[in-house]
Amino acid sequence: MIKTVTLNAAIDKTVEVQDFRLGAVSRISKLQLDAGGKGINVSKVIQALNGKSIAVGVLAGRNGEFIQAEIERRGIAHDFLYVEGETRTNLKVVDPVNSSFTDINEPGTMISEDDLKQLEEKIFKDLGSETSLVLSGSVPSSVPSSLYRQWLERAKALGGKTFLDAEGELLREGLKAKPFLVKPNLYELEHLVGHKLSRLEDVAAAARNLLRQGVEVLVVSLGSEGALFAYQEQVIHAEGLPIEVKSTVGAGDAMVAALTLVPAGEDYLARAVRWSIATSAAQVTTPGTQPPELSKVLSYLDQVRYHLLA
């Protein structure tokens, strides 16, 4: 069983604007609404890959009802907690002329201590050694930055496999729980270590250092340059696939979704590389945060190119 957790759910409103310019009147040529939030995006892609998950998280108001309806339409199991207020709407501006992608995200719904206790009950209900717990995305300002660490530690104590995709203090604190897998992007990793990582060798050194601190698998997404994977004594760089990008939103979430479905065993890292790169590539060819078609993911698997770093 895979449980994904989303504390900052959102309606992702993706608009296409030709030659988008600041300070000018812009006209929308395409508009799309999706149920979003990083954990929810992970659940959507897991389902697209013929996996099963339970989407747990916080919703509010009519926007929350829209998100739940979309999740149910896709046949994804859920256990949402409704709170006061209104779930946010995030605006994604796609400009195909200049190949730019602009995110304008609202702050999240406030969550009380009581709300967190109720949500925690939902998260840890039936959580055991057969459960993978995915904590991803931001949290509202009312939530302490130590929360992910506390939940990761509790899940590990119950025998669960833990996945973390967060930034800033949530990432820094979460690492103290020594999750099974952590997936920062390059910017998030640079912020964590406190300096630029200009060369691939620098990223690899930072990854190896985090493995020494107790993380089992580290995956650093590098945008169009692919991703770096570190596990045991191996560090692999996988190249990005040469594809036409429609939207970069959800690419990292797609990568996490694929990684939750890769079983342990022989050639674990090679399988993790191929599936996560292929799934992430397929994701960016879709508009908004629509999950990719499994057939497209399968078509990319044999196109993935990677090599071991010394």
C-alpha positions in Angstrom: 0.0 0.0 0.0 1.2 3.5 -0.9 0.0 6.5 1.0 0.7 10.0 -0.4 0.2 13.0 1.8 -0.7 16.5 0.6 -1.0 19.3 3.1 -1.1 22.0 0.5 -3.5 20.8 -2.1 -4.5 23.1 -5.0 -6.5 23.4 -8.1 -3.8 23.8 -10.8 -5.1 26.4 -13.3 -2.9 26.1 -16.4 -3.2 28.9 -19.0 -1.4 29.1 -22.3 -0.5 32.6 -23.3 1.4 33.3 -26.6 4.4 35.6 -26.0 3.6 36.3 -22.4 5.0 39.6 -21.1 5.1 41.3 -17.7 3.2 44.6 -17.6 1.2 43.9 -20.7 -2.3 42.7 -21.4 -2.3 39.0 -22.1 -4.9 36.8 -23.7 -5.4 33.2 -22.8 -5.5 30.8 -25.8 -6.0 27.6 -23.7 -7.1 26.9 -20.1 -7.1 23.7 -18.1 -8.1 22.9 -14.5 -6.5 19.9 -12.6 -6.6 18.5 -9.1 -3.2 19.3 -7.8 -0.7 19.4 -4.9 2.4 17.3 -5.0 1.1 14.2 -3.2 -2.0 14.2 -5.3 0.1 14.5 -8.4 2.1 11.5 -7.2 -1.2 9.5 -6.7 -2.4 10.4 -10.2 0.8 9.1 -11.8 0.9 6.0 -9.7 -2.6 5.2 -11.0 -1.5 5.9 -14.6 1.2 3.3 -14.1 -1.4 0.8 -13.0 -0.4 1.1 -9.4 -2.6 1.8 -6.4 -2.4 4.4 -3.7 -4.4 6.2 -1.1 -4.3 10.0 -1.3 -4.4 11.5 2.1 -4.5 15.2 2.8 -6.3 18.4 3.7 -9.0 20.0 1.6 -11.4 23.0 2.1 -14.4 24.6 0.5 -15.7 24.2 -3.0 -12.2 23.9 -4.5 -11.7 20.9 -2.2 -14.9 19.4 -3.4 -13.6 19.8 -7.0 -10.4 18.1 -6.2 -12.1 15.2 -4.5 -14.5 14.7 -7.4 -11.5 14.6 -9.8 -9.7 12.1 -7.7 -12.8 9.9 -7.5 -13.4 10.2 -11.3 -9.9 8.8 -11.8 -10.7 5.9 -9.4 -8.0 6.8 -6.8 -8.7 5.9 -3.2 -8.6 8.8 -0.8 -9.0 9.8 2.9 -9.2 13.6 2.9 -9.7 15.8 6.0 -11.9 18.9 5.4 -11.0 22.0 7.3 -12.3 25.6 7.4 -11.4 28.0 4.5 -10.8 27.4 0.8 -8.2 25.2 -0.9 -5.9 27.4 -3.0 -5.7 27.8 -6.7 -2.3 27.9 -8.4 -1.8 29.6 -11.7 0.6 28.1 -14.2 1.4 30.3 -17.3 2.7 28.4 -20.3 4.2 30.5 -23.1 5.0 28.2 -26.1 6.5 31.1 -28.1 9.3 31.7 -25.6 9.3 28.2 -24.0 8.7 29.7 -20.6 6.8 28.3 -17.6 5.7 30.6 -14.8 4.1 29.5 -11.5 2.1 31.8 -9.3 1.1 29.9 -6.2 -1.4 31.0 -3.5 -0.6 30.4 0.2 -2.2 27.3 1.6 -5.2 26.9 3.9 -4.4 27.3 7.6 -4.3 24.0 9.6 -4.9 23.9 13.3 -3.3 21.5 15.8 -6.5 19.7 16.1 -6.6 19.3 12.3 -3.1 17.9 12.3 -4.0 15.3 14.9 -7.0 14.1 12.9 -4.8 14.0 9.7 -2.2 12.0 11.5 -4.7 9.4 12.5 -5.6 9.0 8.8 -2.0 8.7 7.8 -1.0 6.1 10.3 -4.2 4.1 10.2 -3.1 0.6 9.1 0.4 1.8 8.3 2.9 -1.1 8.6 5.8 -2.9 6.9 3.8 -3.2 3.7 3.2 0.5 3.4 5.2 3.2 1.6 4.6 6.7 2.8 5.2 9.7 0.5 5.6 13.1 2.1 5.9 15.8 -0.6 5.4 19.4 -1.2 5.0 22.5 0.9 3.0 23.0 4.1 0.9 26.0 5.3 2.7 28.5 7.4 0.8 27.3 10.5 2.5 23.9 10.3 5.9 23.4 12.1 8.9 22.6 9.8 9.7 19.5 12.0 6.4 17.8 11.0 7.7 15.7 8.1 10.6 14.5 10.3 8.2 13.4 13.0 6.0 11.6 10.6 8.9 9.9 8.8 10.3 8.7 12.1 7.0 7.3 13.2 6.5 5.6 9.8 9.9 4.0 10.0 9.3 2.8 13.5 6.3 1.0 12.2 8.3 -0.6 9.4 7.1 1.6 6.6 9.2 2.6 3.6 9.5 6.4 3.5 9.9 8.9 0.6 10.5 12.6 1.0 10.2 15.4 -1.7 10.4 18.7 0.0 12.5 21.9 0.2 14.0 24.3 2.7 13.6 23.5 6.4 11.1 20.6 5.7 13.9 18.9 3.7 16.6 19.7 6.2 14.6 18.5 9.1 13.2 15.5 7.2 16.7 14.2 6.4 17.3 13.7 10.2 14.7 10.9 10.0 16.9 9.1 7.4 14.2 8.4 4.8 14.5 5.5 2.4 14.4 7.9 -0.6 14.8 11.6 -1.0 14.3 13.5 -4.2 15.4 17.2 -4.2 15.9 19.1 -7.4 19.2 20.9 -8.0 18.1 24.2 -6.6 16.8 22.5 -3.4 20.0 20.6 -3.0 22.1 23.7 -3.5 20.0 25.5 -0.9 20.5 22.6 1.5 24.3 22.5 1.2 24.6 26.3 1.1 26.5 26.8 -2.2 26.2 26.3 -6.0 26.8 22.9 -7.5 28.0 23.9 -10.9 29.5 20.6 -12.0 28.0 17.1 -12.1 30.9 15.9 -9.9 29.8 18.5 -7.3 26.2 17.1 -7.3 27.6 13.6 -7.0 29.7 14.6 -4.0 26.7 16.2 -2.3 24.7 13.1 -3.0 27.3 10.7 -1.6 27.5 12.9 1.6 23.7 12.5 2.1 24.0 8.7 1.7 26.6 8.8 4.4 24.1 10.6 6.7 21.7 7.7 6.4 19.5 8.2 3.3 19.4 5.0 1.2 18.5 6.4 -2.2 19.1 10.0 -3.3 17.6 11.3 -6.6 18.4 14.8 -7.8 16.3 16.0 -10.7 18.3 18.3 -13.1 15.6 19.5 -15.5 16.5 19.1 -19.1 19.9 17.6 -18.0 18.1 14.5 -16.6 18.8 13.3 -13.1 21.5 12.0 -10.8 20.9 8.8 -8.8 22.9 7.6 -5.8 22.4 4.2 -4.1 24.9 2.2 -2.1 28.3 2.6 -3.9 26.8 3.6 -7.2 26.2 7.1 -8.6 24.5 7.3 -12.0 23.7 10.2 -14.3 20.8 9.8 -16.6 20.4 12.1 -19.5 17.3 14.0 -20.2 15.3 12.8 -23.2 15.0 15.0 -26.3 11.2 15.7 -26.2 8.8 18.6 -26.8 7.9 20.0 -23.4 4.3 21.1 -22.9 4.5 21.8 -19.2 7.2 21.1 -16.6 4.6 21.1 -13.7 4.5 17.7 -12.1 7.7 16.3 -13.6 9.3 15.7 -10.2 6.1 14.2 -8.9 6.0 11.8 -11.8 9.5 10.7 -11.0 8.6 10.1 -7.3 5.5 8.1 -8.4 7.6 5.8 -10.6 10.2 5.3 -7.8 7.5 4.2 -5.3 6.6 1.3 -7.7 10.2 0.0 -8.3 10.6 -3.2 -6.2 13.9 -4.0 -4.4 16.1 -6.6 -5.9 18.8 -7.2 -8.5 19.6 -4.1 -10.7 17.3 -2.0 -8.5 19.1 1.3 -9.4 19.1 0.6 -13.1 15.3 -0.1 -13.0 14.7 3.0 -10.9 16.6 5.1 -13.4 14.8 3.9 -16.5 11.3 4.0 -15.0 11.6 7.4 -13.3 13.3 9.1 -16.3 10.7 7.6 -18.7 7.8 8.6 -16.5 9.0 12.1 -15.9 9.6 12.6 -19.6 6.2 11.4 -20.5 4.7 13.7 -17.8 6.2 16.9 -19.4 4.6 16.1 -22.7 1.1 16.4 -21.2 -0.7 19.7 -20.6 -1.2 21.0 -17.1 -0.8 18.3 -14.5 -2.6 15.6 -16.5 -0.8 12.2 -15.8 0.9 10.6 -18.8 -0.3 7.6 -20.7 1.3 4.3 -19.8 1.9 3.6 -23.4 4.1 6.7 -23.7 6.1 5.8 -20.6 6.7 2.4 -22.1 7.8 3.9 -25.4 10.5 6.0 -23.6 11.9 3.2 -21.4 14.4 2.0 -24.0 15.4 5.6 -24.9 16.8 6.3 -21.4 20.6 6.7 -21.5 22.7 6.7 -18.4 26.3 6.1 -17.1 28.1 5.4 -13.9 30.1 8.3 -12.4 33.5 7.4 -10.9 
